[in-house]
Amino acid sequence: MTENTANVREARAHLADHINQAEQGVPTVITRNGAPVAAVVPIADFEALEEAADVLLAREAEAVLAEGGPTVTMAELLADLFTERAEGAA
């Protein structure tokens, strides 16, 4: 797959072009100080990545359950997430 690279300034100045390229299946990697920091990708690629992550997380959860690992309620999970966010913001 062909890939474009642009620094943040170039990407900002030509965002519409990078979006058009993504629609054509060509991603653009955005760099800052020469290091990749983000990407403009075709939506199909993004959706495939999200789906793959969901499958991986489900497999990991099934493995924990199969081993008799701990479970938590949705309320406990949300409470932990909000606590982590609050502590991170402090």
DSSP file (Angstrom, degrees, kcal/mol; ACC not computed):
  #  RESIDUE AA STRUCTURE BP1 BP2  ACC     N-H-->O    O-->H-N    N-H-->O    O-->H-N    TCO  KAPPA ALPHA  PHI   PSI    X-CA   Y-CA   Z-CA
    1    1 A M              0   0    0      0, 0.0     2,-0.2     0, 0.0    25,-0.1   0.000 360.0 360.0 360.0 135.3    0.0    0.0    0.0
    2    2 A T        -     0   0    0     23,-0.1     2,-0.4     0, 0.0     0, 0.0  -0.516 360.0-167.7 -75.7 146.0    1.3    3.4   -0.9
    3    3 A E        -     0   0    0     -2,-0.2     2,-0.3    23,-0.2    25,-0.2  -0.999  11.0-148.3-140.3 138.6    1.5    5.9    2.0
    4    4 A N  E     -a   28   0A   0     23,-2.6    25,-3.0    -2,-0.4     2,-0.4  -0.682   9.4-154.4 -98.5 158.1    2.1    9.6    2.2
    5    5 A T  E     +a   29   0A   0     -2,-0.3     2,-0.3    23,-0.2    25,-0.2  -0.998  17.2 168.2-132.1 138.6    3.9   11.4    5.0
    6    6 A A  E     -a   30   0A   0     23,-2.4    25,-2.5    -2,-0.4     2,-0.1  -0.995  31.2-122.5-146.4 143.9    3.4   15.0    6.0
    7    7 A N  E  >  -a   31   0A   0     -2,-0.3     4,-3.0    23,-0.2     5,-0.2  -0.388  42.4 -96.8 -78.7 169.7    4.5   17.1    9.0
    8    8 A V  H  > S+     0   0    0     23,-1.6     4,-2.6     1,-0.2     5,-0.2   0.889 124.1  50.3 -56.2 -44.2    1.9   18.7   11.1
    9    9 A R  H  > S+     0   0    0      1,-0.2     4,-2.1     2,-0.2    -1,-0.2   0.931 113.9  44.5 -61.7 -46.1    2.2   22.1    9.3
   10   10 A E  H  > S+     0   0    0      2,-0.2     4,-1.7     1,-0.2    -2,-0.2   0.910 113.2  51.4 -64.0 -41.8    1.8   20.5    5.9
   11   11 A A  H  < S+     0   0    0     -4,-3.0     7,-0.2     1,-0.2    -2,-0.2   0.906 110.3  48.7 -62.6 -41.7   -1.1   18.3    7.0
   12   12 A R  H >< S+     0   0    0     -4,-2.6     3,-0.9    -5,-0.2    -1,-0.2   0.917 112.9  47.5 -63.7 -43.0   -2.9   21.3    8.4
   13   13 A A  H 3< S+     0   0    0     -4,-2.1    -1,-0.2     1,-0.2    -2,-0.2   0.767 124.9  30.3 -70.5 -25.4   -2.4   23.3    5.2
   14   14 A H  T 3X S+     0   0    0     -4,-1.7     4,-2.0    -5,-0.1     3,-0.4  -0.066  74.8 131.7-126.1  32.6   -3.5   20.4    3.0
   15   15 A L  H <> S+     0   0    0     -3,-0.9     4,-2.5     1,-0.2     5,-0.2   0.896  73.7  54.3 -55.8 -44.4   -6.0   18.5    5.1
   16   16 A A  H  > S+     0   0    0      1,-0.2     4,-2.5     2,-0.2    -1,-0.2   0.891 107.6  51.2 -58.8 -39.4   -8.6   18.4    2.4
   17   17 A D  H  > S+     0   0    0     -3,-0.4     4,-2.3     2,-0.2    -1,-0.2   0.908 110.3  48.7 -63.4 -41.7   -6.1   16.8    0.0
   18   18 A H  H  X S+     0   0    0     -4,-2.0     4,-2.2     2,-0.2    -2,-0.2   0.867 111.1  50.3 -68.1 -35.7   -5.2   14.1    2.7
   19   19 A I  H  X S+     0   0    0     -4,-2.5     4,-2.2     2,-0.2    -2,-0.2   0.922 110.1  50.2 -65.4 -44.1   -8.8   13.4    3.2
   20   20 A N  H  X S+     0   0    0     -4,-2.5     4,-1.0     1,-0.2    -2,-0.2   0.898 110.8  49.7 -60.7 -40.4   -9.4   13.0   -0.5
   21   21 A Q  H  <>S+     0   0    0     -4,-2.3     5,-2.7     1,-0.2     3,-0.5   0.900 107.9  53.3 -65.8 -40.0   -6.4   10.6   -0.7
   22   22 A A  H ><5S+     0   0    0     -4,-2.2     3,-1.8     1,-0.3    -1,-0.2   0.897 104.5  55.7 -61.2 -39.4   -7.8    8.6    2.2
   23   23 A E  H 3<5S+     0   0    0     -4,-2.2    -1,-0.3     1,-0.3    -2,-0.2   0.803 106.3  51.7 -61.8 -27.3  -11.0    8.3    0.3
   24   24 A Q  T 3<5S-     0   0    0     -4,-1.0    -1,-0.3    -3,-0.5    -2,-0.2   0.388 128.9 -99.0 -89.5   2.7   -9.0    6.8   -2.5
   25   25 A G  T < 5S+     0   0    0     -3,-1.8    -3,-0.2     1,-0.2    -2,-0.1   0.548  85.6 123.5  95.5   8.4   -7.4    4.3   -0.2
   26   26 A V      < -     0   0    0     -5,-2.7    -1,-0.2    -6,-0.1    -2,-0.2  -0.899  47.6-151.8-109.1 112.3   -4.1    6.1    0.5
   27   27 A P        -     0   0    0      0, 0.0   -23,-2.6     0, 0.0     2,-0.4  -0.382   2.3-146.0 -77.0 158.8   -3.3    6.9    4.1
   28   28 A T  E     -aB   4  40A   0     12,-2.3    12,-2.6   -25,-0.2     2,-0.5  -0.994   5.8-147.8-125.0 125.3   -1.2    9.8    5.3
   29   29 A V  E     -aB   5  39A   0    -25,-3.0   -23,-2.4    -2,-0.4     2,-0.5  -0.808  14.3-145.8 -90.7 128.4    1.1    9.5    8.3
   30   30 A I  E     -aB   6  38A   0      8,-2.8     7,-3.2    -2,-0.5     8,-1.5  -0.816  17.4-164.3 -97.2 131.4    1.4   12.8   10.2
   31   31 A T  E     -aB   7  36A   0    -25,-2.5   -23,-1.6    -2,-0.5     2,-0.4  -0.837  15.5-162.4-116.5 153.6    4.8   13.5   11.8
   32   32 A R  E >  S- B   0  35A   0      3,-2.6     3,-2.0    -2,-0.3   -25,-0.0  -0.988  85.9 -11.0-131.5 123.1    6.0   16.0   14.4
   33   33 A N  T 3  S-     0   0    0     -2,-0.4    -1,-0.1     1,-0.3   -26,-0.0   0.853 131.3 -55.9  54.0  36.3    9.8   16.6   14.6
   34   34 A G  T 3  S+     0   0    0      1,-0.2    -1,-0.3     0, 0.0   -27,-0.0   0.340 115.7 111.8  84.2  -7.3   10.2   13.6   12.2
   35   35 A A  E <  S-B   32   0A   0     -3,-2.0    -3,-2.6     1,-0.0    -1,-0.2  -0.845  73.9-112.6-103.2 135.1    8.3   11.1   14.4
   36   36 A P  E     +B   31   0A   0      0, 0.0    -5,-0.3     0, 0.0     3,-0.1  -0.430  43.8 160.3 -64.0 133.2    4.9    9.7   13.4
   37   37 A V  E     -     0   0A   0     -7,-3.2     2,-0.3     1,-0.4    -6,-0.2   0.538  59.1  -2.1-129.1 -17.7    2.2   10.9   15.7
   38   38 A A  E     -B   30   0A   0     -8,-1.5    -8,-2.8     2,-0.0    -1,-0.4  -0.954  57.1-141.9-162.7 175.0   -1.1   10.4   13.8
   39   39 A A  E     -B   29   0A   0     -2,-0.3     2,-0.6   -10,-0.3   -10,-0.2  -0.995  12.6-143.3-151.1 147.3   -2.6    9.2   10.5
   40   40 A V  E     +B   28   0A   0    -12,-2.6   -12,-2.3    -2,-0.3    -2,-0.0  -0.963  41.3 173.4-105.8 113.4   -5.4   10.1    8.2
   41   41 A V        -     0   0    0     -2,-0.6   -19,-0.1   -14,-0.2   -15,-0.1  -0.827  39.8 -87.1-124.3 157.6   -6.6    6.7    7.0
   42   42 A P    >>  -     0   0    0      0, 0.0     4,-1.9     0, 0.0     3,-0.7  -0.367  40.8-122.1 -58.5 142.4   -9.5    5.3    4.9
   43   43 A I  H 3> S+     0   0    0      1,-0.3     4,-2.9     2,-0.2     5,-0.2   0.842 111.7  59.6 -59.5 -34.5  -12.5    4.8    7.1
   44   44 A A  H 3> S+     0   0    0      1,-0.2     4,-2.2     2,-0.2    -1,-0.3   0.893 105.8  48.4 -61.7 -38.8  -12.6    1.1    6.1
   45   45 A D  H <> S+     0   0    0     -3,-0.7     4,-2.2     2,-0.2    -1,-0.2   0.911 112.0  49.0 -66.2 -42.2   -9.1    0.7    7.5
   46   46 A F  H  X S+     0   0    0     -4,-1.9     4,-2.4     2,-0.2    -2,-0.2   0.926 112.0  48.1 -62.8 -45.4  -10.1    2.4   10.7
   47   47 A E  H  X S+     0   0    0     -4,-2.9     4,-2.5     1,-0.2    -1,-0.2   0.885 110.5  51.8 -63.8 -38.8  -13.3    0.3   11.1
   48   48 A A  H  X S+     0   0    0     -4,-2.2     4,-2.4    -5,-0.2    -1,-0.2   0.894 109.6  50.1 -64.6 -39.2  -11.2   -2.9   10.5
   49   49 A L  H  X S+     0   0    0     -4,-2.2     4,-2.3     2,-0.2    -2,-0.2   0.928 110.9  48.7 -64.0 -45.3   -8.8   -1.8   13.2
   50   50 A E  H  X S+     0   0    0     -4,-2.4     4,-2.3     1,-0.2    -2,-0.2   0.913 112.3  48.8 -60.2 -43.3  -11.6   -1.2   15.6
   51   51 A E  H  X S+     0   0    0     -4,-2.5     4,-2.4     2,-0.2    -2,-0.2   0.909 110.7  50.3 -64.3 -42.0  -13.2   -4.5   14.9
   52   52 A A  H  X S+     0   0    0     -4,-2.4     4,-2.4     1,-0.2    -1,-0.2   0.895 110.2  50.3 -63.4 -39.8   -9.8   -6.3   15.3
   53   53 A A  H  X S+     0   0    0     -4,-2.3     4,-2.6     2,-0.2    -1,-0.2   0.907 109.8  50.8 -64.7 -41.2   -9.3   -4.6   18.6
   54   54 A D  H  X S+     0   0    0     -4,-2.3     4,-2.3     2,-0.2    -2,-0.2   0.918 110.9  48.5 -61.4 -43.7  -12.8   -5.7   19.8
   55   55 A V  H  X S+     0   0    0     -4,-2.4     4,-2.4     2,-0.2    -2,-0.2   0.917 111.8  49.4 -63.1 -44.1  -12.1   -9.3   18.8
   56   56 A L  H  X S+     0   0    0     -4,-2.4     4,-2.4     2,-0.2    -2,-0.2   0.930 111.7  47.9 -61.6 -46.5   -8.8   -9.3   20.6
   57   57 A L  H  X S+     0   0    0     -4,-2.6     4,-2.4     1,-0.2    -1,-0.2   0.894 111.4  51.1 -62.5 -39.6  -10.3   -7.9   23.8
   58   58 A A  H  X S+     0   0    0     -4,-2.3     4,-2.5     2,-0.2    -1,-0.2   0.911 110.2  49.2 -64.3 -41.7  -13.1  -10.4   23.6
   59   59 A R  H  X S+     0   0    0     -4,-2.4     4,-2.2     2,-0.2    -2,-0.2   0.909 111.2  49.6 -63.4 -42.0  -10.6  -13.3   23.3
   60   60 A E  H  X S+     0   0    0     -4,-2.4     4,-2.1     2,-0.2    -2,-0.2   0.911 111.5  48.8 -63.7 -41.6   -8.6  -12.0   26.2
   61   61 A A  H  X S+     0   0    0     -4,-2.4     4,-2.5     1,-0.2    -2,-0.2   0.910 110.4  50.9 -64.4 -42.1  -11.8  -11.7   28.3
   62   62 A E  H  X S+     0   0    0     -4,-2.5     4,-2.5     1,-0.2    -1,-0.2   0.884 109.2  51.7 -62.3 -38.4  -12.8  -15.2   27.4
   63   63 A A  H  X S+     0   0    0     -4,-2.2     4,-1.5     2,-0.2    -1,-0.2   0.909 109.7  48.9 -65.3 -42.1   -9.4  -16.5   28.3
   64   64 A V  H  <>S+     0   0    0     -4,-2.1     5,-3.2     1,-0.2    -2,-0.2   0.925 113.4  47.0 -63.0 -44.2   -9.6  -14.8   31.8
   65   65 A L  H ><5S+     0   0    0     -4,-2.5     3,-1.7     1,-0.2    -2,-0.2   0.901 108.7  54.5 -64.5 -40.6  -13.1  -16.3   32.3
   66   66 A A  H 3<5S+     0   0    0     -4,-2.5    -1,-0.2     1,-0.3    -2,-0.2   0.815 107.8  50.6 -63.1 -30.1  -11.9  -19.8   31.2
   67   67 A E  T 3<5S-     0   0    0     -4,-1.5    -1,-0.3    -3,-0.2    -2,-0.2   0.375 122.1-107.7 -88.0   4.1   -9.2  -19.6   33.8
   68   68 A G  T < 5 +     0   0    0     -3,-1.7    -3,-0.2     1,-0.1    -2,-0.1   0.766  62.3 167.5  75.9  24.7  -11.6  -18.7   36.5
   69   69 A G      < -     0   0    0     -5,-3.2    -1,-0.1    -6,-0.2    -5,-0.0  -0.087  41.4 -75.4 -68.3 171.0  -10.3  -15.1   36.6
   70   70 A P        -     0   0    0      0, 0.0     2,-0.3     0, 0.0    -1,-0.2  -0.285  43.0-156.6 -69.8 151.8  -12.0  -12.3   38.4
   71   71 A T        -     0   0    0     -3,-0.1     2,-0.3    -6,-0.0     0, 0.0  -0.896   4.5-162.6-122.7 157.4  -15.1  -10.6   37.0
   72   72 A V        -     0   0    0     -2,-0.3     2,-0.1     3,-0.0     0, 0.0  -0.957  21.7-113.2-135.6 155.5  -16.5   -7.1   37.6
   73   73 A T     >  -     0   0    0     -2,-0.3     4,-2.3     1,-0.1     5,-0.1  -0.409  32.8-109.9 -80.0 164.8  -19.9   -5.5   37.1
   74   74 A M  H  > S+     0   0    0      1,-0.2     4,-2.8     2,-0.2     5,-0.2   0.888 121.0  55.7 -61.3 -38.6  -20.3   -2.7   34.5
   75   75 A A  H  > S+     0   0    0      1,-0.2     4,-2.4     2,-0.2    -1,-0.2   0.911 108.5  47.2 -60.9 -42.3  -20.8   -0.3   37.5
   76   76 A E  H  > S+     0   0    0      2,-0.2     4,-2.4     1,-0.2    -2,-0.2   0.912 112.1  50.3 -65.3 -41.7  -17.5   -1.4   39.0
   77   77 A L  H  X S+     0   0    0     -4,-2.3     4,-2.4     2,-0.2    -2,-0.2   0.937 112.6  45.7 -61.9 -47.1  -15.7   -1.0   35.6
   78   78 A L  H  X S+     0   0    0     -4,-2.8     4,-2.7     1,-0.2     5,-0.2   0.897 111.2  52.9 -64.4 -40.4  -17.1    2.5   35.0
   79   79 A A  H  X S+     0   0    0     -4,-2.4     4,-2.1    -5,-0.2    -1,-0.2   0.921 110.5  48.0 -60.9 -43.3  -16.3    3.6   38.6
   80   80 A D  H  X S+     0   0    0     -4,-2.4     4,-2.5     2,-0.2    -2,-0.2   0.914 111.6  50.0 -63.0 -43.1  -12.7    2.4   38.0
   81   81 A L  H  X S+     0   0    0     -4,-2.4     4,-2.2     1,-0.2    -2,-0.2   0.927 112.8  45.6 -62.4 -45.2  -12.5    4.2   34.7
   82   82 A F  H  X S+     0   0    0     -4,-2.7     4,-2.3     2,-0.2    -1,-0.2   0.858 111.7  52.5 -68.4 -34.0  -13.8    7.5   36.1
   83   83 A T  H  X S+     0   0    0     -4,-2.1     4,-2.5    -5,-0.2    -1,-0.2   0.926 109.4  49.4 -65.0 -44.4  -11.5    7.2   39.1
   84   84 A E  H  X S+     0   0    0     -4,-2.5     4,-2.3     1,-0.2    -2,-0.2   0.908 112.0  48.5 -61.0 -42.7   -8.5    6.7   36.8
   85   85 A R  H  X S+     0   0    0     -4,-2.2     4,-1.7     2,-0.2    -1,-0.2   0.912 111.9  48.8 -63.6 -42.8   -9.5    9.8   34.8
   86   86 A A  H  X S+     0   0    0     -4,-2.3     4,-0.9     1,-0.2    -2,-0.2   0.896 113.2  47.0 -65.2 -40.7  -10.0   11.9   37.9
   87   87 A E  H  < S+     0   0    0     -4,-2.5     3,-0.2     1,-0.2    -1,-0.2   0.868 111.2  52.1 -68.9 -35.8   -6.6   10.9   39.3
   88   88 A G  H  < S+     0   0    0     -4,-2.3    -1,-0.2     1,-0.2    -2,-0.2   0.809 108.7  50.6 -68.9 -30.1   -4.9   11.5   35.9
   89   89 A A  H  <        0   0    0     -4,-1.7    -1,-0.2     1,-0.2    -2,-0.2   0.697 360.0 360.0 -80.3 -20.3   -6.4   15.0   35.7
   90   90 A A     <        0   0    0     -4,-0.9    -1,-0.2    -3,-0.2    -2,-0.2   0.484 360.0 360.0 -77.3 360.0   -5.2   15.9   39.2
